[in-house]
């Protein structure tokens, strides 16, 4: 495996899940192990985890390049690209900030149900492990589509448990991806995504979606298009 951000080939792993979250999500041991890889296996050169590497691959697919993103930012296409990043995508964010037309929207200050930009503004919209906190994910994805230019792309990640279907956590005890003692309700998990996560993209009005994997089933990212 090669890092999509810097081109590195050496990785280090550490466990990041805690038993409470494993129990809330009813994860089997193999599922917990690959989610740990998704979040805790990182490139030794740039620190990007597998989630960011999969997302980097989705962005590179839109740019039509196999060069590491650190190099792609200096291309003519990279400097003319208009990007909206909603919420920080971990170690990928400092690289995204170097693209010519970068705009950042902090979540939850930027409401994904009412993105505060005109229709057809951006070439690419990016968010990472954010959609699962939004009450209506299909509507939020449709808002991302609205602010894209014709031929643009939405690149995003959500935690995906590949061996089961998506479920709504309504009626279940609150689950947070961070410390429950400091997290707000904006960060409560609304949706646990499964193998049908791609269908939410199509319901939102996109007509093509590519799935990019890093260490499958550990990390997947989606690149959605409306041709």
N, C-alpha and C positions, 0 to 999 in steps of 0.2 A: 504494500500500500504506500502511496505517495501523498503527501500533504498538498491539498489544492491551494493552500494559502501561500506557502513558502517553497514547496518542493521537497521538504524534508522526508526522510525515510525511516527515522528512528523514533520510537514511541515508548512512553512510560504509562503504566496503569496504576490507579488507586481507587479504592472503594469510596463511593460518595453517598449511597443510599443509607437510610436508617430504617430500623425494624418497624417503626410506626408507619412509615409511608409504604413499605412493602406489604404490611398487613392491610392498610386502607385500600390499596389497589389490588389486593388479593393476587399478588405476583407469585408465581412458582419460583423455585430457586434458579432454574435456567433463565427465566424472564428477568429476574432481578440481576443476574450476572450480566446479561447483555445491555440492560439499561445502565448499569454501572460503567460498562465500556463506553456507552454513548456519551456520558457526562464526564467520566474520569480518565479515559485513555487520551493522552495528549501528545502532540508533536514535540519532540525534544528541542527543536530549533525555534519554533515560534509560540508554543504553548496552546495552539488550537486543539480543542477536543474533537472527537469524531463527529459530533453534531455540527460544529462549525465547518469541518472539512466537507461533510456532505452538502451543506448549504453553499460553500464555496464552489463545489462542482456544479450546482444548479446555476449559480451566477455565471460561471465560465461557459456553460452551455448556451446561455443567452448571448454572451459576447462572441461565441463562436471561436473560442481559443482553448488550447490545452496548456498555455503558459500559466505559471502560478499567478494568483491574483496580485501579488506584490509587484509583478512585472506588468500585468495587464493594465494597471492604473495609469501607466505612463504612455500607453498607446493613444492614438488619435481618437479611437472609439471610446476609450476609458475617460478621456478628458472632456468629451462632449456628452457623456452619459448623464441623464437626470435621474437621481436615485432618491426615493423616500425610504428611510429606515424607521420602522416603528418599533420602539424598544431596542435596547442594545443587544446585539448578537454576539456577546462575549468578546473573544479576542479577534473576531472578524471586524468589529466596528472600527478600530483604528485604521485598518486597510480601506474600508469603505469610505471613510472620511476623506481619503486622498483622491477619490474620483471627482471629476470637474464640477458636476452639478449635484452635489450631495446635500440632502436636507434631512435633519433628524427630528423625529416626533416622539417625545417621551410618552410612555404608557404608564398609568391610565389617563394622564392629562390629555392626550390625543384619544378621543373616543373612537374606537374602531367601528362603531355603528354610525358615526357621522364624521368621517375624516375631513378636516377643515381645509381642503384644497379643491380647486375647480376640477371638473371632469377633464380628462385627457391631459394631465399635467406632467406625468412622469413616464420615463422609459421603463423603469423597473421599480417595484415595491418589494421590500424585504422585511420580514419579521421572523423571529426565532423563538420557539417555545412560548408563545404569547396567546395564540388563538384558543388554547384550552381553557384560558381564564375568561373568555368573552361569552356572555350569555347566549348569543345566537350566532354560531360560527358561520353559517351560510350567509347571513346578512352581512357579517363583517367581511367575508371574502368578496361578496358582491360590491361592497364599498371600495375594496382594494382594486377591483376590476374597473370601477367607475373612474378612478383617478389616473388610470393607465392610458397612455397614448395608444392609438391603433398600432398593433404589432408589438406592444410592450409585453412584459412578463411579470408575474408575481412569483417570487422565490421565497419559500418559507419552510420551517420545520415545526412539527409538533411531536411530543413523545408518542410513539406508536408501539402498541403491543400487538405483534404481527399474528399471533395465534388465536385472536378472538375479534369480535366485532366491537364497534364503538358503543359506548354507553354514556348516557346522561347521568350525572351524579346528583340530580335533584332527589331529595328525600334521604340521601345518604349523609353520614357525618361529614362536616367540612374537612377538606384535605387541602393542604398548602404545599407548594414545592420548596418553601423556605421555612424558617422558624415560626411555628404557629403563634408564639408569644409576641412576635413583632410584626407579623404579616397583617395586612388589611384585607377586607372583603374583596377588594379589587384583584387580589392575587389568589383567591380561592379557586380550586380547580372545578370548572363547570362540566367539562367533557373529557372522558378518557377515550382517546382515539385508538382504533384497531385497524384491521386489514381493509376496512371499507373507507378509510380516511379520504381516499382520492375521490369518492363519490360526492363529498361535500363541495369539492372544487367544481365539479360539473354542474351541480345544482345551483351554484352561484353564477353560472352563465359562461364559464370558460368552456372551450370545446376541444382542448388538448392539454394533457398533463404528462410530464415526464417525471419519473422517480429516480433519484440518485442515491446510491447507497455507499456508506463507508463502513466496512466490517460487518456487512449484513449478518444478522438482523439488528445489529447494534444501533445504527443511525441511518435514517432516511430523510431526504429533503425533496420537496416538490417544486417543479418549475411549471407554472400554469400559463397558458396562452389563450387569447381569443383572436383567432386568425381572421 
